[in-house]
Amino acid sequence: MNRARILLTNILAIYRRELQSYFFSPLAYLIAAVFWLIGGFFLVAILFSQGGLIAQVATAESMGAVPPIDLPYQFLQYYLDVLGALSLFVLPMLSMGLYADERKQGTLELLATSPVTNWAVALGKLLGVVTFYITMLLPLLLSEAIALSASEPPLDPAIMLMGHAGLVLLATSVLSLGMFVSSLTASTVLAAILTFGLVLLLWVIDAIGNGLPGAWGDAVGYLSLLTHYTDFVQGVFDSSGLILFLSYIVLGLFLTAQSIETLRFQRN
């Protein structure tokens, strides 16, 4: 029991330290501002542009036709697709400094030789950056809620919850893998580029799977982040998608812990 309490205390200490580093970072605020600006622009564009959803419904009504789309559901799908794609650019910039900054400042060796386990450090750091990302999402979520508050028919809350849960799982997976990449280099720019390349590969790997025969194609296609994220956005709960996201999260934590353990071994 005491060991579990000490472990939890260590994780919370790392978590608070990491979260504070984001809230006191001008770069983090710049990333958040760009995220809000682009996210807000697309929210308005999807609803109110000349070819937006509201314009489509108004055109159908003026022609005496029944609107062919469920406006709230279509809006949520379009907007979560945008946020998912936008996050692919933002998340590598959030994860790039998780360990690269430690290397640059010379504190990574202290972490590697400290009594705190590598798993505890990695988990605390991951929780910190995920919390900051969720904080970035909150203003956009509020905007979505306002846009959908007067919708008819009303959107099923379960679909909205599942879509955003998929977005958080996607982000956590990317951040976990990005954390591992960050542990390999002292260059934050290189870490961001490598993470973006890796995530882009996992985003479109289903296209590679489609070109492979039989079980090989199915296995490669299963690794796609896009395929499983789309299921969540459409309100379809697939346990295989949940397992995939959790696998990426655990894989990132494991590889990060092993990377730091290698440094600990070199120090000894």
Rosetta blueprint (number, residue, H / E / L):
1 M L
2 N H
3 R H
4 A H
5 R H
6 I H
7 L H
8 L H
9 T H
10 N H
11 I H
12 L H
13 A H
14 I H
15 Y H
16 R H
17 R H
18 E H
19 L H
20 Q H
21 S H
22 Y H
23 F H
24 F L
25 S L
26 P H
27 L H
28 A H
29 Y H
30 L H
31 I H
32 A H
33 A H
34 V H
35 F H
36 W H
37 L H
38 I H
39 G H
40 G H
41 F H
42 F H
43 L H
44 V H
45 A H
46 I H
47 L H
48 F H
49 S L
50 Q L
51 G L
52 G L
53 L H
54 I H
55 A H
56 Q H
57 V H
58 A H
59 T H
60 A H
61 E H
62 S H
63 M L
64 G L
65 A L
66 V L
67 P L
68 P L
69 I L
70 D L
71 L H
72 P H
73 Y H
74 Q H
75 F H
76 L H
77 Q H
78 Y H
79 Y H
80 L H
81 D H
82 V H
83 L H
84 G H
85 A H
86 L H
87 S H
88 L H
89 F H
90 V H
91 L H
92 P H
93 M H
94 L H
95 S H
96 M L
97 G H
98 L H
99 Y H
100 A H
101 D H
102 E H
103 R H
104 K H
105 Q H
106 G L
107 T L
108 L H
109 E H
110 L H
111 L H
112 A H
113 T H
114 S L
115 P L
116 V L
117 T L
118 N H
119 W H
120 A H
121 V H
122 A H
123 L H
124 G H
125 K H
126 L H
127 L H
128 G H
129 V H
130 V H
131 T H
132 F H
133 Y H
134 I H
135 T H
136 M H
137 L H
138 L H
139 P H
140 L H
141 L H
142 L H
143 S H
144 E H
145 A H
146 I H
147 A H
148 L H
149 S H
150 A L
151 S L
152 E L
153 P L
154 P L
155 L L
156 D L
157 P H
158 A H
159 I H
160 M H
161 L H
162 M H
163 G H
164 H H
165 A H
166 G H
167 L H
168 V H
169 L H
170 L H
171 A H
172 T H
173 S H
174 V H
175 L H
176 S H
177 L H
178 G H
179 M H
180 F H
181 V H
182 S H
183 S L
184 L L
185 T L
186 A L
187 S L
188 T H
189 V H
190 L H
191 A H
192 A H
193 I H
194 L H
195 T H
196 F H
197 G H
198 L H
199 V H
200 L H
201 L H
202 L H
203 W H
204 V H
205 I H
206 D H
207 A H
208 I H
209 G H
210 N H
211 G L
212 L L
213 P L
214 G H
215 A H
216 W H
217 G H
218 D H
219 A H
220 V H
221 G H
222 Y H
223 L L
224 S L
225 L H
226 L H
227 T H
228 H H
229 Y H
230 T H
231 D H
232 F H
233 V H
234 Q L
235 G L
236 V L
237 F L
238 D L
239 S H
240 S H
241 G H
242 L H
243 I H
244 L H
245 F H
246 L H
247 S H
248 Y H
249 I H
250 V H
251 L H
252 G H
253 L H
254 F H
255 L H
256 T H
257 A H
258 Q H
259 S H
260 I H
261 E H
262 T H
263 L H
264 R H
265 F H
266 Q H
267 R H
268 N L
